[in-house]
Amino acid sequence: MIKLKKRGQSAPQLMLSPMIDMIFLLLIFFIVSTMYMSELRTIPVKLPVATETQSQSAAKFSVTVKRDGVYWLQDKLIKENELMEKAKEERKRDENFAVIIRADEGVPYRAVIHLLDSFRKAGISRVGLATDKEGGS
């Protein structure tokens, strides 16, 4: 008679490799979706087009100037004096504080220069101007 070996009751093994893969995929998904969501909180304007642009991570202090000369901080309507006060407060908290100005292409040049001067008077020298890339929308 042939003796068969009895299979012992071994504990089921937990396969970690597929779980780690899924965790990394979820992490990448949330990072990418968060990057796209950061741009949603801005007021839509038609930015001027430039051929030589530099990409920059989303700024915490994004000022939008609409064609009618109204200022928006992120997605909230704001007056110029309130804007400068908030900028001064942020500058006190953060040494590397920077402002991004998103001006509609129809905004007069003097309005953008006036805003730049106002930031300079408030002691803020790190100011960037947002543009669209050539060929982009």
DSSP file (Angstrom, degrees, kcal/mol; ACC not computed):
  #  RESIDUE AA STRUCTURE BP1 BP2  ACC     N-H-->O    O-->H-N    N-H-->O    O-->H-N    TCO  KAPPA ALPHA  PHI   PSI    X-CA   Y-CA   Z-CA
    1    1 A M              0   0    0      0, 0.0     2,-0.4     0, 0.0     0, 0.0   0.000 360.0 360.0 360.0 144.0    0.0    0.0    0.0
    2    2 A I        -     0   0    0      1,-0.0     2,-0.6     0, 0.0     0, 0.0  -0.718 360.0-140.3 -90.9 131.6    1.2    3.5   -0.8
    3    3 A K        -     0   0    0     -2,-0.4     2,-0.4     0, 0.0    -1,-0.0  -0.807  14.4-154.8 -93.9 127.7    1.5    5.9    2.0
    4    4 A L        -     0   0    0     -2,-0.6     2,-0.3     1,-0.0     0, 0.0  -0.808  18.5-119.5 -99.8 139.9    0.4    9.4    1.2
    5    5 A K        -     0   0    0     -2,-0.4     2,-0.4     1,-0.1    -1,-0.0  -0.595  27.9-123.7 -77.0 136.3    1.7   12.4    3.1
    6    6 A K        -     0   0    0     -2,-0.3     2,-0.5     1,-0.1    -1,-0.1  -0.633  21.2-124.3 -79.6 134.6   -0.9   14.3    4.9
    7    7 A R        -     0   0    0     -2,-0.4     2,-0.1     1,-0.1    -1,-0.1  -0.671  28.8-132.9 -79.4 125.9   -1.0   17.9    4.0
    8    8 A G        -     0   0    0     -2,-0.5     2,-1.7     1,-0.1    -1,-0.1  -0.323  22.4-102.2 -76.4 160.3   -0.6   20.0    7.1
    9    9 A Q        -     0   0    0     -2,-0.1     2,-0.3     0, 0.0    -1,-0.1  -0.642  49.7-176.9 -82.1  87.8   -2.8   22.9    7.9
   10   10 A S        -     0   0    0     -2,-1.7     3,-0.1     1,-0.1    -3,-0.0  -0.622  31.1-105.4 -87.8 148.8   -0.5   25.7    7.0
   11   11 A A        -     0   0    0     -2,-0.3    -1,-0.1     1,-0.1     2,-0.0  -0.457  41.2-102.5 -70.5 140.9   -1.5   29.3    7.6
   12   12 A P        -     0   0    0      0, 0.0     2,-0.3     0, 0.0    -1,-0.1  -0.375  38.4-122.1 -63.6 142.3   -2.5   31.2    4.4
   13   13 A Q        -     0   0    0     -3,-0.1     2,-0.6    -2,-0.0    -3,-0.0  -0.662  13.1-134.6 -90.5 142.6    0.2   33.5    3.2
   14   14 A L        -     0   0    0     -2,-0.3     2,-0.8     2,-0.0    -1,-0.0  -0.852  14.9-143.9 -97.0 119.7   -0.5   37.2    2.8
   15   15 A M     >  +     0   0    0     -2,-0.6     4,-0.6     1,-0.2    -2,-0.0  -0.750  20.4 178.7 -89.4 111.2    0.9   38.5   -0.4
   16   16 A L  H  >  +     0   0    0     -2,-0.8     4,-2.7     1,-0.2     5,-0.2   0.777  65.6  74.2 -83.3 -29.0    2.2   42.0    0.2
   17   17 A S  H  > S+     0   0    0      1,-0.2     4,-2.2     2,-0.2     5,-0.2   0.915  98.2  44.6 -58.0 -49.1    3.5   42.9   -3.2
   18   18 A P  H  > S+     0   0    0      0, 0.0     4,-2.1     0, 0.0    -1,-0.2   0.875 113.8  51.8 -63.7 -34.4    0.1   43.4   -4.9
   19   19 A M  H  X S+     0   0    0     -4,-0.6     4,-2.2     2,-0.2    -2,-0.2   0.913 109.3  48.8 -67.4 -40.9   -1.1   45.4   -1.9
   20   20 A I  H  X S+     0   0    0     -4,-2.7     4,-2.3     2,-0.2    -1,-0.2   0.905 110.0  52.8 -64.5 -40.7    2.0   47.7   -2.1
   21   21 A D  H  X S+     0   0    0     -4,-2.2     4,-2.2    -5,-0.2    -1,-0.2   0.920 110.1  47.8 -59.3 -44.3    1.4   48.2   -5.8
   22   22 A M  H  X S+     0   0    0     -4,-2.1     4,-2.5     2,-0.2    -2,-0.2   0.890 109.8  52.5 -65.7 -39.1   -2.2   49.2   -5.2
   23   23 A I  H  X S+     0   0    0     -4,-2.2     4,-2.4     1,-0.2    -1,-0.2   0.922 110.6  47.7 -63.6 -43.3   -1.2   51.6   -2.4
   24   24 A F  H  X S+     0   0    0     -4,-2.3     4,-2.5     2,-0.2    -2,-0.2   0.897 110.9  51.5 -64.9 -39.9    1.3   53.3   -4.7
   25   25 A L  H  X S+     0   0    0     -4,-2.2     4,-2.4     2,-0.2    -2,-0.2   0.917 111.5  47.2 -62.9 -42.8   -1.2   53.6   -7.5
   26   26 A L  H  X S+     0   0    0     -4,-2.5     4,-2.4     2,-0.2    -2,-0.2   0.903 111.2  51.9 -64.3 -40.6   -3.7   55.2   -5.2
   27   27 A L  H  X S+     0   0    0     -4,-2.4     4,-2.2     2,-0.2    -2,-0.2   0.929 110.9  46.8 -61.7 -46.3   -1.0   57.6   -3.9
   28   28 A I  H  X S+     0   0    0     -4,-2.5     4,-2.6     1,-0.2     5,-0.3   0.914 110.8  53.5 -62.2 -43.0   -0.1   58.6   -7.4
   29   29 A F  H  X S+     0   0    0     -4,-2.4     4,-2.5     1,-0.2    -2,-0.2   0.928 111.2  44.9 -57.8 -46.9   -3.8   59.1   -8.3
   30   30 A F  H  X S+     0   0    0     -4,-2.4     4,-1.9     2,-0.2    -1,-0.2   0.867 112.7  51.1 -69.6 -35.5   -4.4   61.4   -5.4
   31   31 A I  H  X S+     0   0    0     -4,-2.2     4,-1.8    -5,-0.2    -2,-0.2   0.948 113.9  43.8 -64.6 -47.4   -1.2   63.4   -6.0
   32   32 A V  H  X S+     0   0    0     -4,-2.6     4,-1.6     1,-0.2    -2,-0.2   0.918 114.0  49.4 -65.9 -43.4   -2.1   64.0   -9.6
   33   33 A S  H  X S+     0   0    0     -4,-2.5     4,-1.7    -5,-0.3    -1,-0.2   0.860 109.5  52.8 -66.4 -33.3   -5.7   64.8   -9.0
   34   34 A T  H  X S+     0   0    0     -4,-1.9     4,-1.3     2,-0.2    -1,-0.2   0.876 105.1  55.2 -66.9 -37.6   -4.7   67.3   -6.2
   35   35 A M  H  < S+     0   0    0     -4,-1.8     4,-0.5     1,-0.2     3,-0.2   0.894 110.7  45.0 -63.5 -38.8   -2.4   69.1   -8.7
   36   36 A Y  H >< S+     0   0    0     -4,-1.6     3,-0.7     1,-0.2     4,-0.4   0.828 108.5  57.5 -73.3 -31.4   -5.3   69.6  -11.1
   37   37 A M  H >< S+     0   0    0     -4,-1.7     3,-0.9     1,-0.2     4,-0.5   0.765  92.4  69.4 -71.1 -24.6   -7.7   70.7   -8.4
   38   38 A S  G >< S+     0   0    0     -4,-1.3     3,-0.6     1,-0.3    -1,-0.2   0.819  97.6  51.2 -65.0 -30.1   -5.4   73.5   -7.3
   39   39 A E  G X  S+     0   0    0     -3,-0.7     3,-1.0    -4,-0.5    -1,-0.3   0.643  93.7  74.7 -81.2 -14.9   -6.0   75.4  -10.6
   40   40 A L  G <  S+     0   0    0     -3,-0.9    -1,-0.2    -4,-0.4    -2,-0.2   0.714  82.0  68.8 -71.1 -20.3   -9.8   75.1  -10.2
   41   41 A R  G <  S+     0   0    0     -3,-0.6     2,-0.3    -4,-0.5    -1,-0.3   0.199  84.0  94.9 -86.7  18.3  -10.0   77.8   -7.5
   42   42 A T  S <  S-     0   0    0     -3,-1.0    33,-0.2    33,-0.1    21,-0.0  -0.742  80.7-107.8-110.1 158.5   -9.1   80.6   -9.8
   43   43 A I        -     0   0    0     31,-0.6     2,-0.4    -2,-0.3    -2,-0.1  -0.660  41.6-110.7 -81.2 133.2  -11.2   83.1  -11.7
   44   44 A P        +     0   0    0      0, 0.0     2,-0.3     0, 0.0    -1,-0.1  -0.509  50.3 157.8 -71.3 124.7  -11.3   82.4  -15.5
   45   45 A V        -     0   0    0     -2,-0.4     2,-0.9    21,-0.1    21,-0.1  -0.959  47.5-111.2-138.1 157.0   -9.4   85.0  -17.5
   46   46 A K        -     0   0    0     -2,-0.3    59,-3.1    86,-0.0    60,-0.2  -0.814  40.5-154.7 -91.5 105.6   -7.9   85.0  -20.9
   47   47 A L        -     0   0    0     -2,-0.9    57,-0.1    57,-0.2    84,-0.1  -0.449  21.7-100.9 -79.6 151.0   -4.2   85.3  -20.2
   48   48 A P        -     0   0    0      0, 0.0    84,-2.6     0, 0.0     2,-0.4  -0.339  40.7-114.9 -65.1 155.7   -1.7   86.8  -22.7
   49   49 A V  E     -a  132   0A   0     82,-0.2     2,-0.3    56,-0.0    84,-0.2  -0.771  33.3-178.7 -98.3 137.8    0.3   84.2  -24.6
   50   50 A A  E     -a  133   0A   0     82,-2.4    84,-1.3    -2,-0.4     3,-0.2  -0.983  24.6-151.3-133.3 146.3    4.1   83.9  -24.3
   51   51 A T  S    S+     0   0    0     -2,-0.3     2,-0.9     1,-0.2    -1,-0.1   0.854  91.6  50.8 -83.5 -36.3    6.6   81.6  -26.0
   52   52 A E  S    S+     0   0    0     81,-0.1     2,-0.3     2,-0.0    -1,-0.2  -0.823  76.3 155.5-106.1  94.6    9.1   81.4  -23.2
   53   53 A T        -     0   0    0     -2,-0.9     2,-0.5    -3,-0.2    77,-0.1  -0.836  32.7-143.9-118.2 157.6    7.3   80.6  -20.0
   54   54 A Q        -     0   0    0     -2,-0.3     2,-0.2     2,-0.0    -2,-0.0  -0.982  18.9-131.1-120.1 128.8    8.4   78.9  -16.8
   55   55 A S        -     0   0    0     -2,-0.5     2,-0.4     0, 0.0     0, 0.0  -0.552  27.4-175.2 -77.1 143.0    6.1   76.6  -14.9
   56   56 A Q        -     0   0    0     -2,-0.2     3,-0.1     3,-0.0    -2,-0.0  -0.991  29.7-102.6-138.4 146.2    5.7   77.3  -11.2
   57   57 A S        -     0   0    0     -2,-0.4   -22,-0.0     1,-0.2     0, 0.0  -0.238  61.3 -72.3 -63.4 158.4    3.9   75.4   -8.5
   58   58 A A        -     0   0    0      1,-0.1     2,-0.2   -23,-0.1    -1,-0.2  -0.269  51.6-135.7 -57.7 129.1    0.6   76.8   -7.4
   59   59 A A        -     0   0    0     -3,-0.1     3,-0.2     1,-0.1    -1,-0.1  -0.593   5.4-138.9 -85.6 147.9    1.1   80.0   -5.4
   60   60 A K  S    S+     0   0    0      1,-0.2     2,-0.6    -2,-0.2    -1,-0.1   0.733  98.4  52.9 -74.7 -21.9   -0.8   80.5   -2.2
   61   61 A F        +     0   0    0     37,-0.5    39,-2.1     2,-0.0     2,-0.6  -0.794  69.3 164.9-120.8  87.5   -1.4   84.2   -3.1
   62   62 A S  E     -b  100   0B   0     -2,-0.6    12,-2.7    -3,-0.2     2,-0.5  -0.916  16.4-164.6-109.0 116.7   -2.8   84.4   -6.6
   63   63 A V  E     -bC 101  73B   0     37,-2.9    39,-3.5    -2,-0.6     2,-0.5  -0.879   2.8-161.0-104.5 127.4   -4.3   87.7   -7.6
   64   64 A T  E     -bC 102  72B   0      8,-2.9     8,-2.1    -2,-0.5     2,-0.6  -0.915   3.4-160.8-109.8 132.7   -6.5   87.9  -10.7
   65   65 A V  E     -bC 103  71B   0     37,-2.3    39,-2.4    -2,-0.5     6,-0.2  -0.954  14.7-151.8-112.4 115.2   -7.3   91.2  -12.4
   66   66 A K    >   -     0   0    0      4,-2.3     3,-2.2    -2,-0.6   -21,-0.1  -0.327  31.7-100.1 -80.7 167.2  -10.4   91.0  -14.6
   67   67 A R  T 3  S+     0   0    0      1,-0.3    -1,-0.1     2,-0.1   -22,-0.0   0.803 122.9  57.3 -57.4 -32.4  -10.9   93.1  -17.7
   68   68 A D  T 3  S-     0   0    0      2,-0.1    -1,-0.3    39,-0.1    -2,-0.0   0.408 120.9-106.7 -83.0   3.7  -13.1   95.6  -15.7
   69   69 A G  S <  S+     0   0    0     -3,-2.2     2,-0.3     1,-0.3    -2,-0.1   0.547  71.5 143.0  87.5   7.9  -10.3   96.2  -13.3
   70   70 A V        -     0   0    0      9,-0.0    -4,-2.3     1,-0.0     2,-0.3  -0.618  43.4-134.4 -84.4 141.4  -11.7   94.2  -10.4
   71   71 A Y  E     -CD  65  78B   0      7,-0.6     7,-2.3    -2,-0.3     2,-0.4  -0.753  17.6-169.6 -98.4 142.1   -9.3   92.3   -8.1
   72   72 A W  E     -CD  64  77B   0     -8,-2.1    -8,-2.9    -2,-0.3     2,-0.6  -0.999  12.6-153.1-128.3 132.2   -9.8   88.7   -7.0
   73   73 A L  E >  S-CD  63  76B   0      3,-2.9     3,-2.1    -2,-0.4     2,-0.8  -0.939  76.1 -45.5-105.1 113.9   -7.7   86.9   -4.4
   74   74 A Q  T 3  S-     0   0    0    -12,-2.7   -31,-0.6    -2,-0.6   -10,-0.1  -0.542 127.1 -25.9  58.2-104.7   -7.9   83.2   -5.2
   75   75 A D  T 3  S+     0   0    0     -2,-0.8     2,-0.4   -33,-0.2    -1,-0.3   0.088 119.5  95.1-123.1  22.3  -11.7   83.0   -5.9
   76   76 A K  E <  S-D   73   0B   0     -3,-2.1    -3,-2.9   -33,-0.0     2,-0.1  -0.952  74.5-120.0-121.0 134.5  -12.9   85.9   -3.7
   77   77 A L  E     +D   72   0B   0     -2,-0.4     2,-0.3    -5,-0.2    -5,-0.2  -0.459  41.7 176.4 -65.7 136.6  -13.6   89.4   -4.8
   78   78 A I  E     -D   71   0B   0     -7,-2.3    -7,-0.6    -2,-0.1     2,-0.2  -0.996  29.0-121.6-147.7 148.5  -11.4   91.9   -2.9
   79   79 A K     >  -     0   0    0     -2,-0.3     4,-2.4     1,-0.1     5,-0.2  -0.530  33.5-112.4 -86.2 158.8  -10.7   95.6   -2.8
   80   80 A E  H  > S+     0   0    0      1,-0.2     4,-2.3     2,-0.2     5,-0.2   0.897 115.1  50.2 -61.3 -43.7   -7.1   96.9   -3.4
   81   81 A N  H  > S+     0   0    0      1,-0.2     4,-1.9     2,-0.2    -1,-0.2   0.895 112.7  47.4 -64.7 -38.0   -6.5   98.1    0.1
   82   82 A E  H  > S+     0   0    0      2,-0.2     4,-2.5     1,-0.2    -1,-0.2   0.887 110.2  54.1 -66.2 -38.6   -7.7   94.8    1.6
   83   83 A L  H  X S+     0   0    0     -4,-2.4     4,-2.2     1,-0.2    -2,-0.2   0.914 109.0  47.1 -60.7 -44.6   -5.5   93.0   -0.8
   84   84 A M  H  X S+     0   0    0     -4,-2.3     4,-2.4     2,-0.2    -1,-0.2   0.876 110.9  52.1 -67.7 -37.4   -2.4   94.9    0.2
   85   85 A E  H  X S+     0   0    0     -4,-1.9     4,-2.2     2,-0.2    -2,-0.2   0.928 111.4  46.4 -64.0 -44.5   -3.2   94.4    3.9
   86   86 A K  H  X S+     0   0    0     -4,-2.5     4,-2.4     1,-0.2    -2,-0.2   0.889 111.8  52.1 -64.9 -37.8   -3.5   90.6    3.4
   87   87 A A  H  X S+     0   0    0     -4,-2.2     4,-2.3    -5,-0.2    -2,-0.2   0.907 109.0  49.7 -64.4 -41.7   -0.3   90.6    1.4
   88   88 A K  H  X S+     0   0    0     -4,-2.4     4,-1.8     2,-0.2    -2,-0.2   0.905 110.7  50.2 -63.0 -41.3    1.6   92.4    4.2
   89   89 A E  H  X S+     0   0    0     -4,-2.2     4,-1.4     1,-0.2    -2,-0.2   0.925 112.2  46.6 -62.4 -45.0    0.3   89.9    6.7
   90   90 A E  H  X S+     0   0    0     -4,-2.4     4,-2.2     1,-0.2    -1,-0.2   0.875 108.9  55.5 -65.4 -36.9    1.4   87.0    4.6
   91   91 A R  H  < S+     0   0    0     -4,-2.3    -1,-0.2     1,-0.2     6,-0.2   0.867 105.4  52.4 -63.8 -36.6    4.8   88.6    4.0
   92   92 A K  H  < S+     0   0    0     -4,-1.8    -1,-0.2     1,-0.2    -2,-0.2   0.857 113.4  44.5 -66.3 -34.8    5.3   88.9    7.8
   93   93 A R  H  < S+     0   0    0     -4,-1.4     2,-0.5     1,-0.2    -2,-0.2   0.819 119.2  38.7 -78.6 -32.5    4.5   85.1    8.2
   94   94 A D    ><  -     0   0    0     -4,-2.2     3,-1.1     1,-0.1    -1,-0.2  -0.968  56.6-162.8-130.6 120.8    6.6   83.9    5.3
   95   95 A E  T 3  S+     0   0    0     -2,-0.5    -1,-0.1     1,-0.3    -4,-0.0   0.853  97.0  50.3 -66.3 -34.8   10.0   85.1    4.2
   96   96 A N  T 3  S+     0   0    0      2,-0.0    -1,-0.3     0, 0.0    -5,-0.1   0.037  80.3 151.7 -93.1  26.7    9.7   83.5    0.8
   97   97 A F    <   -     0   0    0     -3,-1.1    29,-0.4    -6,-0.2     2,-0.3  -0.342  19.6-179.8 -61.7 132.9    6.3   85.0    0.1
   98   98 A A        -     0   0    0     27,-0.1   -37,-0.5    -2,-0.1     2,-0.4  -0.974  17.7-145.8-137.0 151.4    5.5   85.4   -3.6
   99   99 A V  E     - e   0 127B   0     27,-2.4    29,-3.0    -2,-0.3     2,-0.5  -0.935   3.9-155.1-117.6 138.5    2.5   86.8   -5.5
  100  100 A I  E     -be  62 128B   0    -39,-2.1   -37,-2.9    -2,-0.4     2,-0.6  -0.970  10.5-154.4-111.1 124.6    1.3   85.6   -8.9
  101  101 A I  E     -be  63 129B   0     27,-3.4    29,-2.8    -2,-0.5     2,-0.7  -0.884   6.9-169.1-101.0 121.7   -0.7   88.2  -10.9
  102  102 A R  E     +b   64   0B   0    -39,-3.5   -37,-2.3    -2,-0.6     2,-0.4  -0.860  15.4 179.6-108.9  93.7   -3.1   86.8  -13.4
  103  103 A A  E     -b   65   0B   0     -2,-0.7   -37,-0.2    27,-0.4   -58,-0.1  -0.822  30.9-116.0-101.6 133.2   -4.2   89.7  -15.5
  104  104 A D    >   -     0   0    0    -39,-2.4     3,-1.9    -2,-0.4   -57,-0.2  -0.313  28.4-117.2 -59.0 146.7   -6.6   89.4  -18.4
  105  105 A E  T 3  S+     0   0    0    -59,-3.1    -1,-0.1     1,-0.3   -58,-0.1   0.697 114.2  58.1 -65.1 -16.5   -5.0   90.2  -21.7
  106  106 A G  T 3  S+     0   0    0    -60,-0.2    -1,-0.3     2,-0.1    -2,-0.1   0.469  78.5 111.4 -90.4  -2.0   -7.5   93.1  -22.1
  107  107 A V  S <  S-     0   0    0     -3,-1.9   -40,-0.1   -42,-0.2   -39,-0.1  -0.545  79.7-105.9 -72.2 132.4   -6.4   94.8  -18.9
  108  108 A P    >>  -     0   0    0      0, 0.0     4,-1.2     0, 0.0     3,-1.0  -0.285  21.8-123.5 -59.4 143.9   -4.6   98.1  -19.5
  109  109 A Y  H 3> S+     0   0    0      1,-0.3     4,-2.3     2,-0.2     3,-0.2   0.854 110.3  60.0 -54.9 -39.5   -0.8   98.0  -19.0
  110  110 A R  H 3> S+     0   0    0      1,-0.2     4,-2.3     2,-0.2    -1,-0.3   0.814  99.7  56.5 -63.9 -29.7   -1.0  100.8  -16.5
  111  111 A A  H <> S+     0   0    0     -3,-1.0     4,-1.8     2,-0.2    -1,-0.2   0.891 108.9  45.7 -69.0 -38.8   -3.4   98.8  -14.2
  112  112 A V  H  X S+     0   0    0     -4,-1.2     4,-2.4    -3,-0.2    -2,-0.2   0.911 113.4  49.4 -69.4 -41.7   -0.8   96.0  -14.0
  113  113 A I  H  X S+     0   0    0     -4,-2.3     4,-2.7     2,-0.2    -2,-0.2   0.892 108.9  53.5 -63.2 -39.7    2.0   98.4  -13.3
  114  114 A H  H  X S+     0   0    0     -4,-2.3     4,-2.2     2,-0.2    -1,-0.2   0.915 109.9  47.5 -60.5 -43.2   -0.1  100.1  -10.6
  115  115 A L  H  X S+     0   0    0     -4,-1.8     4,-2.2     2,-0.2    -2,-0.2   0.903 111.2  50.8 -66.0 -41.2   -0.6   96.7   -8.9
  116  116 A L  H  X S+     0   0    0     -4,-2.4     4,-2.2     1,-0.2    -2,-0.2   0.915 111.0  49.0 -61.0 -43.2    3.1   96.0   -9.2
  117  117 A D  H  X S+     0   0    0     -4,-2.7     4,-2.6     2,-0.2    -2,-0.2   0.893 108.7  53.4 -62.7 -40.0    3.9   99.4   -7.6
  118  118 A S  H  X S+     0   0    0     -4,-2.2     4,-1.5     1,-0.2    -1,-0.2   0.905 109.8  47.2 -63.4 -41.0    1.4   98.7   -4.8
  119  119 A F  H  <>S+     0   0    0     -4,-2.2     5,-2.7     2,-0.2     4,-0.2   0.899 110.9  52.2 -66.0 -39.2    3.0   95.4   -4.0
  120  120 A R  H ><5S+     0   0    0     -4,-2.2     3,-1.5     1,-0.2    -2,-0.2   0.912 108.5  50.4 -63.1 -42.2    6.5   97.1   -4.0
  121  121 A K  H 3<5S+     0   0    0     -4,-2.6    -1,-0.2     1,-0.3    -2,-0.2   0.822 106.1  56.6 -64.0 -30.4    5.3   99.8   -1.6
  122  122 A A  T 3<5S-     0   0    0     -4,-1.5    -1,-0.3    -5,-0.2    -2,-0.2   0.481 124.5-105.9 -79.5  -1.6    3.9   97.0    0.6
  123  123 A G  T < 5S+     0   0    0     -3,-1.5     2,-0.6     1,-0.2    -3,-0.2   0.657  78.7 132.1  88.5  16.8    7.5   95.5    0.7
  124  124 A I      < +     0   0    0     -5,-2.7    -1,-0.2    -6,-0.1    -2,-0.2  -0.901  18.6 162.1-107.0 115.3    6.7   92.6   -1.6
  125  125 A S        +     0   0    0     -2,-0.6     2,-1.2     1,-0.1    -1,-0.1   0.595  52.6  86.4-108.5 -14.1    9.3   92.2   -4.3
  126  126 A R        +     0   0    0    -29,-0.4   -27,-2.4     2,-0.0     2,-0.4  -0.720  57.1 149.3 -91.8  93.2    8.7   88.6   -5.4
  127  127 A V  E     -e   99   0B   0     -2,-1.2     2,-0.3   -29,-0.2   -27,-0.2  -0.986  24.7-167.6-129.2 134.2    6.0   89.0   -8.0
  128  128 A G  E     -e  100   0B   0    -29,-3.0   -27,-3.4    -2,-0.4     2,-0.5  -0.888  15.2-137.4-120.2 153.3    5.3   86.9  -11.0
  129  129 A L  E     -e  101   0B   0     -2,-0.3     2,-0.3   -29,-0.2   -27,-0.2  -0.946  20.9-135.5-111.1 125.7    3.0   87.4  -14.0
  130  130 A A        +     0   0    0    -29,-2.8   -27,-0.4    -2,-0.5     2,-0.3  -0.574  29.6 168.6 -82.6 139.5    1.0   84.5  -15.3
  131  131 A T        -     0   0    0     -2,-0.3     2,-0.3   -84,-0.1   -82,-0.2  -0.921  32.8-113.5-138.5 166.2    0.8   83.7  -19.0
  132  132 A D  E     -a   49   0A   0    -84,-2.6   -82,-2.4    -2,-0.3     2,-0.2  -0.757  37.2-108.5 -95.8 151.3   -0.5   80.9  -21.2
  133  133 A K  E >   -a   50   0A   0     -2,-0.3     3,-2.2   -84,-0.2   -82,-0.2  -0.505  41.9 -95.3 -75.2 148.0    2.0   78.9  -23.3
  134  134 A E  T 3  S+     0   0    0    -84,-1.3    -1,-0.1     1,-0.3     3,-0.1  -0.431 114.6  21.8 -63.1 132.9    1.9   79.5  -27.0
  135  135 A G  T 3  S+     0   0    0      1,-0.3    -1,-0.3    -2,-0.1     2,-0.1   0.292 104.5 108.6  90.6 -10.8   -0.3   76.9  -28.6
  136  136 A G    <         0   0    0     -3,-2.2    -1,-0.3     1,-0.1    -4,-0.1  -0.304 360.0 360.0 -88.7 178.0   -2.2   76.2  -25.3
  137  137 A S              0   0    0     -3,-0.1    -1,-0.1    -2,-0.1    -3,-0.1   0.428 360.0 360.0-102.8 360.0   -5.7   77.2  -24.5
